[in-house]
Amino acid sequence: MYSHHYSLVHDIGHMILSAIIHGLIYGLIFKVFHHLGIAMVILIVVVVIGAVLVWARIRERFR
């Protein structure tokens, strides 16, 4: 009985903390991108996606 209660409290705490962190990150992204033009935002998104794909391929190679 107590372990189920602890798990529920832990899950709710994790959800709250995750929501706060995501809110801070999205707020920062919005503030940065708010003053940029759409072309610059698209360029940044393409570069970030490309970097993530390259990083994933490098990590996969060393497994």
N, CA, C and O atoms as a DFTB+ gen file, in Angstrom:
252 C
 N C O
     1  1       0.813      -1.182       0.000
     2  2       0.000       0.000       0.000
     3  2       0.865       1.257       0.000
     4  3       0.597       2.189      -0.758
     5  1       1.877       1.294       0.823
     6  2       2.717       2.489       0.893
     7  2       3.558       2.654      -0.363
     8  3       3.798       3.779      -0.803
     9  1       4.009       1.549      -0.947
    10  2       4.845       1.673      -2.137
    11  2       4.050       2.257      -3.293
    12  3       4.595       3.008      -4.103
    13  1       2.764       1.921      -3.380
    14  2       1.925       2.494      -4.434
    15  2       1.757       3.998      -4.209
    16  3       1.805       4.776      -5.161
    17  1       1.563       4.404      -2.970
    18  2       1.412       5.822      -2.638
    19  2       2.697       6.578      -2.972
    20  3       2.648       7.667      -3.544
    21  1       3.838       6.007      -2.617
    22  2       5.115       6.655      -2.915
    23  2       5.282       6.807      -4.415
    24  3       5.727       7.856      -4.882
    25  1       4.935       5.780      -5.179
    26  2       5.073       5.828      -6.622
    27  2       4.189       6.925      -7.212
    28  3       4.615       7.651      -8.110
    29  1       2.972       7.047      -6.713
    30  2       2.060       8.072      -7.209
    31  2       2.592       9.470      -6.900
    32  3       2.569      10.347      -7.764
    33  1       3.068       9.680      -5.680
    34  2       3.622      10.978      -5.298
    35  2       4.873      11.278      -6.120
    36  3       5.072      12.406      -6.570
    37  1       5.700      10.277      -6.312
    38  2       6.917      10.434      -7.114
    39  2       6.560      10.807      -8.547
    40  3       7.175      11.701      -9.129
    41  1       5.569      10.125      -9.118
    42  2       5.167      10.406     -10.502
    43  2       4.609      11.821     -10.642
    44  3       4.922      12.521     -11.604
    45  1       3.783      12.240      -9.683
    46  2       3.216      13.585      -9.738
    47  2       4.320      14.634      -9.578
    48  3       4.330      15.641     -10.285
    49  1       5.240      14.396      -8.654
    50  2       6.367      15.314      -8.478
    51  2       7.212      15.408      -9.731
    52  3       7.665      16.491     -10.103
    53  1       7.424      14.277     -10.381
    54  2       8.211      14.253     -11.612
    55  2       7.484      15.024     -12.710
    56  3       8.117      15.768     -13.459
    57  1       6.182      14.860     -12.816
    58  2       5.416      15.584     -13.831
    59  2       5.465      17.090     -13.599
    60  3       5.599      17.860     -14.550
    61  1       5.358      17.511     -12.349
    62  2       5.397      18.940     -12.037
    63  2       6.768      19.523     -12.363
    64  3       6.864      20.571     -13.001
    65  1       7.826      18.846     -11.928
    66  2       9.184      19.322     -12.209
    67  2       9.454      19.349     -13.712
    68  3      10.058      20.295     -14.217
    69  1       9.013      18.329     -14.417
    70  2       9.193      18.273     -15.867
    71  2       8.460      19.421     -16.550
    72  3       8.991      20.030     -17.479
    73  1       7.243      19.721     -16.097
    74  2       6.475      20.822     -16.688
    75  2       7.177      22.159     -16.452
    76  3       7.206      23.007     -17.344
    77  1       7.736      22.355     -15.271
    78  2       8.451      23.604     -14.975
    79  2       9.679      23.743     -15.865
    80  3       9.920      24.806     -16.437
    81  1      10.451      22.674     -15.981
    82  2      11.664      22.717     -16.806
    83  2      11.305      22.955     -18.270
    84  3      11.938      23.772     -18.940
    85  1      10.290      22.243     -18.770
    86  2       9.878      22.447     -20.156
    87  2       9.382      23.876     -20.376
    88  3       9.672      24.480     -21.408
    89  1       8.645      24.412     -19.422
    90  2       8.172      25.786     -19.534
    91  2       9.317      26.775     -19.617
    92  3       9.271      27.717     -20.408
    93  1      10.345      26.568     -18.805
    94  2      11.511      27.456     -18.845
    95  2      12.244      27.351     -20.177
    96  3      12.658      28.361     -20.746
    97  1      12.402      26.133     -20.669
    98  2      13.103      25.931     -21.938
    99  2      12.312      26.546     -23.086
   100  3      12.872      27.267     -23.912
   101  1      11.003      26.261     -23.140
   102  2      10.187      26.823     -24.221
   103  2      10.118      28.344     -24.126
   104  3      10.103      29.022     -25.153
   105  1      10.077      28.884     -22.922
   106  2      10.094      30.336     -22.758
   107  2      11.366      30.942     -23.303
   108  3      11.329      31.977     -23.969
   109  1      12.500      30.305     -23.025
   110  2      13.783      30.785     -23.533
   111  2      13.826      30.719     -25.058
   112  3      14.266      31.662     -25.717
   113  1      13.365      29.596     -25.610
   114  2      13.345      29.453     -27.068
   115  2      12.463      30.530     -27.693
   116  3      12.836      31.139     -28.696
   117  1      11.292      30.764     -27.100
   118  2      10.395      31.790     -27.638
   119  2      11.049      33.165     -27.609
   120  3      10.948      33.921     -28.575
   121  1      11.718      33.493     -26.509
   122  2      12.369      34.799     -26.401
   123  2      13.474      34.957     -27.444
   124  3      13.646      36.036     -28.011
   125  1      14.226      33.880     -27.695
   126  2      15.313      33.948     -28.676
   127  2      14.757      34.069     -30.093
   128  3      15.217      34.893     -30.883
   129  1      13.746      33.224     -30.408
   130  2      13.220      33.197     -31.772
   131  2      12.244      34.331     -32.063
   132  3      11.944      34.588     -33.229
   133  1      11.749      35.005     -31.054
   134  2      10.736      36.036     -31.247
   135  2      11.254      37.192     -32.105
   136  3      10.487      37.796     -32.854
   137  1      12.506      37.495     -32.004
   138  2      13.070      38.636     -32.725
   139  2      13.722      38.242     -34.044
   140  3      14.248      39.098     -34.755
   141  1      13.691      36.968     -34.375
   142  2      14.303      36.511     -35.622
   143  2      13.249      36.378     -36.716
   144  3      12.067      36.181     -36.435
   145  1      13.686      36.487     -37.941
   146  2      12.787      36.281     -39.073
   147  2      12.535      34.790     -39.286
   148  3      13.252      33.947     -38.746
   149  1      11.516      34.476     -40.073
   150  2      11.144      33.076     -40.309
   151  2      12.257      32.320     -41.026
   152  3      12.474      31.140     -40.749
   153  1      12.964      32.978     -41.941
   154  2      14.058      32.316     -42.663
   155  2      15.174      31.915     -41.697
   156  3      15.737      30.827     -41.819
   157  1      15.492      32.778     -40.751
   158  2      16.550      32.475     -39.785
   159  2      16.113      31.332     -38.859
   160  3      16.924      30.472     -38.516
   161  1      14.855      31.320     -38.459
   162  2      14.349      30.240     -37.603
   163  2      14.414      28.911     -38.339
   164  3      14.833      27.905     -37.766
   165  1      14.004      28.899     -39.603
   166  2      14.070      27.667     -40.395
   167  2      15.507      27.202     -40.538
   168  3      15.783      26.008     -40.415
   169  1      16.421      28.115     -40.794
   170  2      17.835      27.760     -40.912
   171  2      18.361      27.148     -39.607
   172  3      19.065      26.139     -39.635
   173  1      18.025      27.746     -38.486
   174  2      18.470      27.216     -37.186
   175  2      17.910      25.825     -36.950
   176  3      18.626      24.935     -36.491
   177  1      16.632      25.631     -37.263
   178  2      16.006      24.320     -37.069
   179  2      16.684      23.262     -37.934
   180  3      16.955      22.157     -37.463
   181  1      16.963      23.593     -39.202
   182  2      17.623      22.642     -40.107
   183  2      19.017      22.299     -39.586
   184  3      19.410      21.132     -39.605
   185  1      19.761      23.286     -39.129
   186  2      21.115      23.051     -38.607
   187  2      21.062      22.168     -37.353
   188  3      21.866      21.247     -37.209
   189  1      20.132      22.445     -36.461
   190  2      20.022      21.656     -35.224
   191  2      19.632      20.215     -35.543
   192  3      20.216      19.286     -34.985
   193  1      18.665      20.013     -36.421
   194  2      18.267      18.645     -36.795
   195  2      19.437      17.920     -37.442
   196  3      19.676      16.751     -37.140
   197  1      20.169      18.588     -38.324
   198  2      21.342      17.975     -38.940
   199  2      22.396      17.597     -37.908
   200  3      22.989      16.521     -37.988
   201  1      22.628      18.474     -36.944
   202  2      23.617      18.187     -35.903
   203  2      23.189      16.987     -35.057
   204  3      24.019      16.151     -34.701
   205  1      21.915      16.901     -34.740
   206  2      21.422      15.766     -33.957
   207  2      21.580      14.468     -34.742
   208  3      21.973      13.450     -34.172
   209  1      21.284      14.487     -36.030
   210  2      21.437      13.279     -36.850
   211  2      22.900      12.846     -36.953
   212  3      23.208      11.658     -36.856
   213  1      23.797      13.812     -37.149
   214  2      25.230      13.492     -37.207
   215  2      25.691      12.930     -35.865
   216  3      26.426      11.943     -35.832
   217  1      25.274      13.536     -34.770
   218  2      25.654      13.066     -33.432
   219  2      25.138      11.650     -33.191
   220  3      25.850      10.820     -32.627
   221  1      23.911      11.372     -33.614
   222  2      23.344      10.030     -33.437
   223  2      24.112       9.006     -34.266
   224  3      24.355       7.890     -33.807
   225  1      24.491       9.377     -35.476
   226  2      25.240       8.449     -36.327
   227  2      26.618       8.159     -35.731
   228  3      27.077       7.018     -35.772
   229  1      27.278       9.171     -35.184
   230  2      28.582       8.979     -34.543
   231  2      28.452       8.082     -33.320
   232  3      29.276       7.191     -33.117
   233  1      27.426       8.306     -32.504
   234  2      27.202       7.472     -31.324
   235  2      26.916       6.040     -31.710
   236  3      27.384       5.113     -31.048
   237  1      26.150       5.842     -32.778
   238  2      25.810       4.497     -33.238
   239  2      27.050       3.754     -33.711
   240  3      27.158       2.542     -33.522
   241  1      27.975       4.459     -34.316
   242  2      29.191       3.849     -34.834
   243  2      30.071       3.286     -33.716
   244  3      30.776       2.299     -33.925
   245  1      30.036       3.907     -32.527
   246  2      30.907       3.484     -31.439
   247  2      30.252       2.482     -30.492
   248  3      30.796       2.203     -29.423
   249  1      29.112       1.947     -30.858
   250  2      28.466       0.934     -30.013
   251  2      28.985      -0.429     -30.308
   252  3      28.552      -1.402     -29.690
